[in-house]
Amino acid sequence: MNLISVVIPTYKRSARLPIAIESVLKQTHSAIEIIVVDDNGDTQYRTDTKNILEPYLKNKSITYIAHNQNQGGCIARNTGAFAATGNYIAFLDDDDFYEPTKLELQLNFLKANKNLDACMCSMYRINEIGKQIVSRENTARGINLKDTILDGNLFTSMLLIKQEVFKTLQGFSDIPRFQDKYFHYKFLAQNYKIDVLDQPLLTLVEHNDIRISLTANRKVIDALSILRAFEVQHQSNFHKKRMEIFKPSFLL
């Protein structure tokens, strides 16, 4: 059974959440469970989210988990992923949406390439009024995939990963920013295999407000210390130049 668990963390976006959920329910791959992780804490936003979700929770394939307090995007994703029962795990931010064939095509890609542990797709990128934004981040470039990952040009919602691999890597690290990029570092350091299905199967919506993956206070962290600790912990052999390219992302 190729059950795919889709984890949707949500924070202060109850009105937009149905678009994300509907895009998963309309997938051509039918063996799916949806895990919505409410990271609003005990606030009015939680009440709003529960009201929005009420009709969806009649669907037995949808699970709702609420944090007692806001813990941030990476913890919310981990909460959902570690509760997942699927063979594969996918992620979706609460204001973005999948193309109908995303999960089917990615699953078929993994099944056709049995050496792979995960795959990424490309994406559309639009603003709040639906106008497409063209940038180098729209495409997961497959020419030099390792460099693409180290440059930080892959996003969590592009990913379909084997459940056992995600759990072996112990999920996303609890750092203030760019947890997805750091996760890809860990993935590569353990010599897991990933490739790109170069089709735009995800739409990422850019807003003026704060996305689920960023902390509200945009805390600056000591990126160099984190990267050095990573090298020691995971015995990484990444070239120093790649570290220097990645480091500025943590300092934004």
DOKOLDREN-193249 format. One record per residue (C-alpha): residue number from 1; residue in one letter; chain; x, y, z. Coordinates in nm, 2 decimals. Example, Ala and Ser with C-alpha at 12.3 -4.5 7.8 and 13.67 -1.06 7.14 Angstrom:
REM DOKOLDREN-193249
rec vodo->1; vexza->a; kero->A; c1->1.23; c2->-0.45; c3->0.78
rec vodo->2; vexza->s; kero->A; c1->1.37; c2->-0.11; c3->0.71
***
This chain:
REM DOKOLDREN-193249
rec vodo->1; vexza->m; kero->A; c1->0.00; c2->0.00; c3->0.00
rec vodo->2; vexza->n; kero->A; c1->0.15; c2->0.33; c3->-0.10
rec vodo->3; vexza->l; kero->A; c1->-0.01; c2->0.56; c3->0.15
rec vodo->4; vexza->i; kero->A; c1->0.11; c2->0.92; c3->0.14
rec vodo->5; vexza->s; kero->A; c1->0.09; c2->1.14; c3->0.45
rec vodo->6; vexza->v; kero->A; c1->0.05; c2->1.51; c3->0.37
rec vodo->7; vexza->v; kero->A; c1->0.14; c2->1.74; c3->0.66
rec vodo->8; vexza->i; kero->A; c1->-0.01; c2->2.09; c3->0.66
rec vodo->9; vexza->p; kero->A; c1->0.11; c2->2.32; c3->0.94
rec vodo->10; vexza->t; kero->A; c1->-0.11; c2->2.62; c3->0.98
rec vodo->11; vexza->y; kero->A; c1->-0.06; c2->2.95; c3->1.16
rec vodo->12; vexza->k; kero->A; c1->-0.28; c2->3.26; c3->1.14
rec vodo->13; vexza->r; kero->A; c1->-0.42; c2->3.16; c3->0.80
rec vodo->14; vexza->s; kero->A; c1->-0.75; c2->2.98; c3->0.86
rec vodo->15; vexza->a; kero->A; c1->-0.92; c2->3.15; c3->0.57
rec vodo->16; vexza->r; kero->A; c1->-0.66; c2->3.02; c3->0.32
rec vodo->17; vexza->l; kero->A; c1->-0.64; c2->2.67; c3->0.46
rec vodo->18; vexza->p; kero->A; c1->-0.93; c2->2.52; c3->0.26
rec vodo->19; vexza->i; kero->A; c1->-0.74; c2->2.59; c3->-0.07
rec vodo->20; vexza->a; kero->A; c1->-0.45; c2->2.38; c3->0.05
rec vodo->21; vexza->i; kero->A; c1->-0.67; c2->2.10; c3->0.18
rec vodo->22; vexza->e; kero->A; c1->-0.88; c2->2.09; c3->-0.13
rec vodo->23; vexza->s; kero->A; c1->-0.57; c2->2.06; c3->-0.35
rec vodo->24; vexza->v; kero->A; c1->-0.48; c2->1.74; c3->-0.16
rec vodo->25; vexza->l; kero->A; c1->-0.83; c2->1.59; c3->-0.16
rec vodo->26; vexza->k; kero->A; c1->-0.83; c2->1.64; c3->-0.54
rec vodo->27; vexza->q; kero->A; c1->-0.51; c2->1.44; c3->-0.60
rec vodo->28; vexza->t; kero->A; c1->-0.52; c2->1.17; c3->-0.86
rec vodo->29; vexza->h; kero->A; c1->-0.34; c2->0.94; c3->-0.61
rec vodo->30; vexza->s; kero->A; c1->-0.62; c2->0.84; c3->-0.37
rec vodo->31; vexza->a; kero->A; c1->-0.43; c2->0.67; c3->-0.09
rec vodo->32; vexza->i; kero->A; c1->-0.37; c2->0.98; c3->0.12
rec vodo->33; vexza->e; kero->A; c1->-0.40; c2->1.09; c3->0.48
rec vodo->34; vexza->i; kero->A; c1->-0.39; c2->1.46; c3->0.57
rec vodo->35; vexza->i; kero->A; c1->-0.25; c2->1.58; c3->0.90
rec vodo->36; vexza->v; kero->A; c1->-0.33; c2->1.94; c3->0.98
rec vodo->37; vexza->v; kero->A; c1->-0.11; c2->2.08; c3->1.26
rec vodo->38; vexza->d; kero->A; c1->-0.25; c2->2.39; c3->1.43
rec vodo->39; vexza->d; kero->A; c1->0.04; c2->2.60; c3->1.56
rec vodo->40; vexza->n; kero->A; c1->-0.18; c2->2.89; c3->1.67
rec vodo->41; vexza->g; kero->A; c1->-0.18; c2->2.80; c3->2.04
rec vodo->42; vexza->d; kero->A; c1->-0.47; c2->2.89; c3->2.26
rec vodo->43; vexza->t; kero->A; c1->-0.58; c2->3.20; c3->2.06
rec vodo->44; vexza->q; kero->A; c1->-0.87; c2->3.32; c3->1.85
rec vodo->45; vexza->y; kero->A; c1->-0.68; c2->3.19; c3->1.55
rec vodo->46; vexza->r; kero->A; c1->-0.72; c2->2.84; c3->1.68
rec vodo->47; vexza->t; kero->A; c1->-1.09; c2->2.89; c3->1.72
rec vodo->48; vexza->d; kero->A; c1->-1.11; c2->3.02; c3->1.37
rec vodo->49; vexza->t; kero->A; c1->-0.91; c2->2.73; c3->1.23
rec vodo->50; vexza->k; kero->A; c1->-1.13; c2->2.47; c3->1.41
rec vodo->51; vexza->n; kero->A; c1->-1.44; c2->2.63; c3->1.27
rec vodo->52; vexza->i; kero->A; c1->-1.30; c2->2.62; c3->0.92
rec vodo->53; vexza->l; kero->A; c1->-1.19; c2->2.26; c3->0.96
rec vodo->54; vexza->e; kero->A; c1->-1.52; c2->2.13; c3->1.11
rec vodo->55; vexza->p; kero->A; c1->-1.67; c2->2.01; c3->0.78
rec vodo->56; vexza->y; kero->A; c1->-1.34; c2->1.85; c3->0.67
rec vodo->57; vexza->l; kero->A; c1->-1.29; c2->1.65; c3->0.99
rec vodo->58; vexza->k; kero->A; c1->-1.59; c2->1.44; c3->0.89
rec vodo->59; vexza->n; kero->A; c1->-1.34; c2->1.29; c3->0.64
rec vodo->60; vexza->k; kero->A; c1->-1.17; c2->1.00; c3->0.83
rec vodo->61; vexza->s; kero->A; c1->-0.85; c2->1.06; c3->0.62
rec vodo->62; vexza->i; kero->A; c1->-0.80; c2->1.40; c3->0.78
rec vodo->63; vexza->t; kero->A; c1->-0.64; c2->1.43; c3->1.13
rec vodo->64; vexza->y; kero->A; c1->-0.63; c2->1.75; c3->1.33
rec vodo->65; vexza->i; kero->A; c1->-0.35; c2->1.81; c3->1.59
rec vodo->66; vexza->a; kero->A; c1->-0.33; c2->2.13; c3->1.80
rec vodo->67; vexza->h; kero->A; c1->-0.02; c2->2.27; c3->1.97
rec vodo->68; vexza->n; kero->A; c1->-0.09; c2->2.42; c3->2.32
rec vodo->69; vexza->q; kero->A; c1->0.13; c2->2.71; c3->2.22
rec vodo->70; vexza->n; kero->A; c1->0.30; c2->2.84; c3->1.90
rec vodo->71; vexza->q; kero->A; c1->0.62; c2->2.64; c3->1.84
rec vodo->72; vexza->g; kero->A; c1->0.72; c2->2.74; c3->1.49
rec vodo->73; vexza->g; kero->A; c1->0.70; c2->2.58; c3->1.15
rec vodo->74; vexza->c; kero->A; c1->0.97; c2->2.32; c3->1.19
rec vodo->75; vexza->i; kero->A; c1->0.82; c2->2.18; c3->1.51
rec vodo->76; vexza->a; kero->A; c1->0.47; c2->2.18; c3->1.35
rec vodo->77; vexza->r; kero->A; c1->0.60; c2->1.98; c3->1.05
rec vodo->78; vexza->n; kero->A; c1->0.77; c2->1.73; c3->1.28
rec vodo->79; vexza->t; kero->A; c1->0.46; c2->1.69; c3->1.49
rec vodo->80; vexza->g; kero->A; c1->0.26; c2->1.59; c3->1.18
rec vodo->81; vexza->a; kero->A; c1->0.54; c2->1.38; c3->1.02
rec vodo->82; vexza->f; kero->A; c1->0.60; c2->1.18; c3->1.34
rec vodo->83; vexza->a; kero->A; c1->0.22; c2->1.11; c3->1.37
rec vodo->84; vexza->a; kero->A; c1->0.21; c2->1.00; c3->1.00
rec vodo->85; vexza->t; kero->A; c1->0.12; c2->0.64; c3->0.92
rec vodo->86; vexza->g; kero->A; c1->0.20; c2->0.66; c3->0.54
rec vodo->87; vexza->n; kero->A; c1->0.49; c2->0.50; c3->0.36
rec vodo->88; vexza->y; kero->A; c1->0.58; c2->0.84; c3->0.22
rec vodo->89; vexza->i; kero->A; c1->0.56; c2->1.20; c3->0.37
rec vodo->90; vexza->a; kero->A; c1->0.48; c2->1.52; c3->0.18
rec vodo->91; vexza->f; kero->A; c1->0.44; c2->1.87; c3->0.32
rec vodo->92; vexza->l; kero->A; c1->0.23; c2->2.17; c3->0.22
rec vodo->93; vexza->d; kero->A; c1->0.22; c2->2.52; c3->0.36
rec vodo->94; vexza->d; kero->A; c1->-0.13; c2->2.63; c3->0.45
rec vodo->95; vexza->d; kero->A; c1->-0.15; c2->2.90; c3->0.18
rec vodo->96; vexza->d; kero->A; c1->0.00; c2->2.70; c3->-0.11
rec vodo->97; vexza->f; kero->A; c1->-0.15; c2->2.43; c3->-0.32
rec vodo->98; vexza->y; kero->A; c1->-0.07; c2->2.12; c3->-0.52
rec vodo->99; vexza->e; kero->A; c1->-0.14; c2->2.04; c3->-0.89
rec vodo->100; vexza->p; kero->A; c1->-0.38; c2->1.75; c3->-0.90
rec vodo->101; vexza->t; kero->A; c1->-0.12; c2->1.50; c3->-1.03
rec vodo->102; vexza->k; kero->A; c1->0.16; c2->1.60; c3->-0.79
rec vodo->103; vexza->l; kero->A; c1->0.17; c2->1.30; c3->-0.56
rec vodo->104; vexza->e; kero->A; c1->0.09; c2->1.04; c3->-0.82
rec vodo->105; vexza->l; kero->A; c1->0.37; c2->1.16; c3->-1.05
rec vodo->106; vexza->q; kero->A; c1->0.62; c2->1.19; c3->-0.77
rec vodo->107; vexza->l; kero->A; c1->0.53; c2->0.85; c3->-0.63
rec vodo->108; vexza->n; kero->A; c1->0.56; c2->0.69; c3->-0.98
rec vodo->109; vexza->f; kero->A; c1->0.90; c2->0.86; c3->-1.02
rec vodo->110; vexza->l; kero->A; c1->1.03; c2->0.71; c3->-0.70
rec vodo->111; vexza->k; kero->A; c1->0.89; c2->0.37; c3->-0.79
rec vodo->112; vexza->a; kero->A; c1->1.06; c2->0.38; c3->-1.13
rec vodo->113; vexza->n; kero->A; c1->1.39; c2->0.49; c3->-0.97
rec vodo->114; vexza->k; kero->A; c1->1.42; c2->0.25; c3->-0.68
rec vodo->115; vexza->n; kero->A; c1->1.76; c2->0.38; c3->-0.57
rec vodo->116; vexza->l; kero->A; c1->1.60; c2->0.71; c3->-0.47
rec vodo->117; vexza->d; kero->A; c1->1.49; c2->0.80; c3->-0.11
rec vodo->118; vexza->a; kero->A; c1->1.31; c2->1.12; c3->-0.21
rec vodo->119; vexza->c; kero->A; c1->1.22; c2->1.34; c3->-0.50
rec vodo->120; vexza->m; kero->A; c1->1.15; c2->1.70; c3->-0.56
rec vodo->121; vexza->c; kero->A; c1->0.93; c2->1.88; c3->-0.81
rec vodo->122; vexza->s; kero->A; c1->0.94; c2->2.22; c3->-0.96
rec vodo->123; vexza->m; kero->A; c1->0.69; c2->2.49; c3->-0.88
rec vodo->124; vexza->y; kero->A; c1->0.49; c2->2.79; c3->-0.99
rec vodo->125; vexza->r; kero->A; c1->0.54; c2->3.10; c3->-0.78
rec vodo->126; vexza->i; kero->A; c1->0.26; c2->3.36; c3->-0.77
rec vodo->127; vexza->n; kero->A; c1->0.18; c2->3.68; c3->-0.57
rec vodo->128; vexza->e; kero->A; c1->-0.14; c2->3.74; c3->-0.38
rec vodo->129; vexza->i; kero->A; c1->-0.33; c2->3.85; c3->-0.70
rec vodo->130; vexza->g; kero->A; c1->-0.23; c2->3.54; c3->-0.89
rec vodo->131; vexza->k; kero->A; c1->0.04; c2->3.69; c3->-1.11
rec vodo->132; vexza->q; kero->A; c1->0.33; c2->3.45; c3->-1.17
rec vodo->133; vexza->i; kero->A; c1->0.67; c2->3.54; c3->-1.03
rec vodo->134; vexza->v; kero->A; c1->0.96; c2->3.42; c3->-1.24
rec vodo->135; vexza->s; kero->A; c1->1.28; c2->3.34; c3->-1.05
rec vodo->136; vexza->r; kero->A; c1->1.56; c2->3.09; c3->-1.04
rec vodo->137; vexza->e; kero->A; c1->1.39; c2->2.93; c3->-0.74
rec vodo->138; vexza->n; kero->A; c1->1.09; c2->2.82; c3->-0.95
rec vodo->139; vexza->t; kero->A; c1->1.28; c2->2.53; c3->-1.10
rec vodo->140; vexza->a; kero->A; c1->1.46; c2->2.26; c3->-0.91
rec vodo->141; vexza->r; kero->A; c1->1.76; c2->2.25; c3->-1.15
rec vodo->142; vexza->g; kero->A; c1->1.87; c2->1.89; c3->-1.22
rec vodo->143; vexza->i; kero->A; c1->2.20; c2->1.97; c3->-1.39
rec vodo->144; vexza->n; kero->A; c1->2.39; c2->1.97; c3->-1.06
rec vodo->145; vexza->l; kero->A; c1->2.13; c2->1.87; c3->-0.80
rec vodo->146; vexza->k; kero->A; c1->2.38; c2->1.87; c3->-0.51
rec vodo->147; vexza->d; kero->A; c1->2.47; c2->2.23; c3->-0.58
rec vodo->148; vexza->t; kero->A; c1->2.11; c2->2.32; c3->-0.62
rec vodo->149; vexza->i; kero->A; c1->2.03; c2->2.19; c3->-0.27
rec vodo->150; vexza->l; kero->A; c1->2.34; c2->2.35; c3->-0.12
rec vodo->151; vexza->d; kero->A; c1->2.24; c2->2.68; c3->-0.28
rec vodo->152; vexza->g; kero->A; c1->1.91; c2->2.65; c3->-0.09
rec vodo->153; vexza->n; kero->A; c1->1.68; c2->2.65; c3->-0.40
rec vodo->154; vexza->l; kero->A; c1->1.46; c2->2.37; c3->-0.29
rec vodo->155; vexza->f; kero->A; c1->1.15; c2->2.41; c3->-0.06
rec vodo->156; vexza->t; kero->A; c1->0.98; c2->2.17; c3->0.17
rec vodo->157; vexza->s; kero->A; c1->0.65; c2->2.15; c3->-0.02
rec vodo->158; vexza->m; kero->A; c1->0.84; c2->2.03; c3->-0.33
rec vodo->159; vexza->l; kero->A; c1->0.94; c2->1.71; c3->-0.14
rec vodo->160; vexza->l; kero->A; c1->0.81; c2->1.36; c3->-0.13
rec vodo->161; vexza->i; kero->A; c1->1.03; c2->1.14; c3->0.10
rec vodo->162; vexza->k; kero->A; c1->1.02; c2->0.79; c3->0.24
rec vodo->163; vexza->q; kero->A; c1->0.88; c2->0.79; c3->0.59
rec vodo->164; vexza->e; kero->A; c1->1.17; c2->0.58; c3->0.73
rec vodo->165; vexza->v; kero->A; c1->1.43; c2->0.82; c3->0.59
rec vodo->166; vexza->f; kero->A; c1->1.26; c2->1.13; c3->0.74
rec vodo->167; vexza->k; kero->A; c1->1.24; c2->0.97; c3->1.08
rec vodo->168; vexza->t; kero->A; c1->1.60; c2->0.84; c3->1.06
rec vodo->169; vexza->l; kero->A; c1->1.71; c2->1.19; c3->1.01
rec vodo->170; vexza->q; kero->A; c1->1.50; c2->1.30; c3->1.31
rec vodo->171; vexza->g; kero->A; c1->1.30; c2->1.55; c3->1.11
rec vodo->172; vexza->f; kero->A; c1->1.36; c2->1.92; c3->1.09
rec vodo->173; vexza->s; kero->A; c1->1.61; c2->2.08; c3->1.32
rec vodo->174; vexza->d; kero->A; c1->1.47; c2->2.35; c3->1.56
rec vodo->175; vexza->i; kero->A; c1->1.65; c2->2.65; c3->1.43
rec vodo->176; vexza->p; kero->A; c1->1.49; c2->2.99; c3->1.37
rec vodo->177; vexza->r; kero->A; c1->1.51; c2->3.00; c3->0.99
rec vodo->178; vexza->f; kero->A; c1->1.56; c2->2.79; c3->0.68
rec vodo->179; vexza->q; kero->A; c1->1.49; c2->2.46; c3->0.84
rec vodo->180; vexza->d; kero->A; c1->1.42; c2->2.30; c3->0.50
rec vodo->181; vexza->k; kero->A; c1->1.77; c2->2.39; c3->0.37
rec vodo->182; vexza->y; kero->A; c1->1.93; c2->2.25; c3->0.68
rec vodo->183; vexza->f; kero->A; c1->1.73; c2->1.93; c3->0.65
rec vodo->184; vexza->h; kero->A; c1->1.86; c2->1.89; c3->0.30
rec vodo->185; vexza->y; kero->A; c1->2.21; c2->1.92; c3->0.43
rec vodo->186; vexza->k; kero->A; c1->2.15; c2->1.63; c3->0.67
rec vodo->187; vexza->f; kero->A; c1->1.99; c2->1.43; c3->0.39
rec vodo->188; vexza->l; kero->A; c1->2.30; c2->1.47; c3->0.17
rec vodo->189; vexza->a; kero->A; c1->2.55; c2->1.41; c3->0.46
rec vodo->190; vexza->q; kero->A; c1->2.39; c2->1.06; c3->0.51
rec vodo->191; vexza->n; kero->A; c1->2.43; c2->0.98; c3->0.14
rec vodo->192; vexza->y; kero->A; c1->2.06; c2->0.94; c3->0.08
rec vodo->193; vexza->k; kero->A; c1->1.96; c2->0.97; c3->-0.29
rec vodo->194; vexza->i; kero->A; c1->1.73; c2->1.24; c3->-0.43
rec vodo->195; vexza->d; kero->A; c1->1.64; c2->1.35; c3->-0.78
rec vodo->196; vexza->v; kero->A; c1->1.41; c2->1.60; c3->-0.95
rec vodo->197; vexza->l; kero->A; c1->1.09; c2->1.54; c3->-1.14
rec vodo->198; vexza->d; kero->A; c1->1.12; c2->1.86; c3->-1.34
rec vodo->199; vexza->q; kero->A; c1->0.75; c2->1.95; c3->-1.37
rec vodo->200; vexza->p; kero->A; c1->0.58; c2->2.24; c3->-1.18
rec vodo->201; vexza->l; kero->A; c1->0.34; c2->2.05; c3->-0.95
rec vodo->202; vexza->l; kero->A; c1->0.32; c2->2.30; c3->-0.67
rec vodo->203; vexza->t; kero->A; c1->0.21; c2->2.66; c3->-0.65
rec vodo->204; vexza->l; kero->A; c1->0.37; c2->2.88; c3->-0.39
rec vodo->205; vexza->v; kero->A; c1->0.19; c2->3.20; c3->-0.30
rec vodo->206; vexza->e; kero->A; c1->0.41; c2->3.49; c3->-0.19
rec vodo->207; vexza->h; kero->A; c1->0.25; c2->3.72; c3->0.07
rec vodo->208; vexza->n; kero->A; c1->0.35; c2->4.03; c3->0.25
rec vodo->209; vexza->d; kero->A; c1->0.28; c2->3.86; c3->0.58
rec vodo->210; vexza->i; kero->A; c1->0.50; c2->3.60; c3->0.75
rec vodo->211; vexza->r; kero->A; c1->0.52; c2->3.25; c3->0.60
rec vodo->212; vexza->i; kero->A; c1->0.49; c2->2.95; c3->0.83
rec vodo->213; vexza->s; kero->A; c1->0.86; c2->2.88; c3->0.80
rec vodo->214; vexza->l; kero->A; c1->0.98; c2->3.21; c3->0.95
rec vodo->215; vexza->t; kero->A; c1->0.99; c2->3.33; c3->1.31
rec vodo->216; vexza->a; kero->A; c1->0.80; c2->3.65; c3->1.38
rec vodo->217; vexza->n; kero->A; c1->1.10; c2->3.83; c3->1.53
rec vodo->218; vexza->r; kero->A; c1->1.34; c2->3.72; c3->1.24
rec vodo->219; vexza->k; kero->A; c1->1.60; c2->3.63; c3->1.50
rec vodo->220; vexza->v; kero->A; c1->1.96; c2->3.64; c3->1.37
rec vodo->221; vexza->i; kero->A; c1->2.15; c2->3.32; c3->1.46
rec vodo->222; vexza->d; kero->A; c1->2.51; c2->3.23; c3->1.46
rec vodo->223; vexza->a; kero->A; c1->2.51; c2->3.05; c3->1.12
rec vodo->224; vexza->l; kero->A; c1->2.88; c2->2.97; c3->1.12
rec vodo->225; vexza->s; kero->A; c1->2.86; c2->2.78; c3->1.45
rec vodo->226; vexza->i; kero->A; c1->2.56; c2->2.58; c3->1.33
rec vodo->227; vexza->l; kero->A; c1->2.74; c2->2.48; c3->1.01
rec vodo->228; vexza->r; kero->A; c1->3.05; c2->2.38; c3->1.19
rec vodo->229; vexza->a; kero->A; c1->2.85; c2->2.18; c3->1.44
rec vodo->230; vexza->f; kero->A; c1->2.68; c2->2.01; c3->1.14
rec vodo->231; vexza->e; kero->A; c1->3.02; c2->1.91; c3->1.00
rec vodo->232; vexza->v; kero->A; c1->3.13; c2->1.76; c3->1.33
rec vodo->233; vexza->q; kero->A; c1->2.80; c2->1.58; c3->1.40
rec vodo->234; vexza->h; kero->A; c1->2.74; c2->1.44; c3->1.05
rec vodo->235; vexza->q; kero->A; c1->3.10; c2->1.41; c3->0.94
rec vodo->236; vexza->s; kero->A; c1->3.01; c2->1.62; c3->0.63
rec vodo->237; vexza->n; kero->A; c1->3.26; c2->1.64; c3->0.34
rec vodo->238; vexza->f; kero->A; c1->3.09; c2->1.94; c3->0.18
rec vodo->239; vexza->h; kero->A; c1->3.33; c2->2.18; c3->0.01
rec vodo->240; vexza->k; kero->A; c1->3.40; c2->2.49; c3->0.22
rec vodo->241; vexza->k; kero->A; c1->3.29; c2->2.71; c3->-0.07
rec vodo->242; vexza->r; kero->A; c1->2.94; c2->2.56; c3->-0.06
rec vodo->243; vexza->m; kero->A; c1->2.92; c2->2.64; c3->0.31
rec vodo->244; vexza->e; kero->A; c1->3.01; c2->3.00; c3->0.24
rec vodo->245; vexza->i; kero->A; c1->2.74; c2->3.02; c3->-0.02
rec vodo->246; vexza->f; kero->A; c1->2.48; c2->2.88; c3->0.22
rec vodo->247; vexza->k; kero->A; c1->2.58; c2->3.08; c3->0.52
rec vodo->248; vexza->p; kero->A; c1->2.42; c2->3.42; c3->0.42
rec vodo->249; vexza->s; kero->A; c1->2.08; c2->3.26; c3->0.42
rec vodo->250; vexza->f; kero->A; c1->2.09; c2->3.22; c3->0.79
rec vodo->251; vexza->l; kero->A; c1->2.19; c2->3.58; c3->0.84
rec vodo->252; vexza->l; kero->A; c1->1.90; c2->3.74; c3->0.67
***
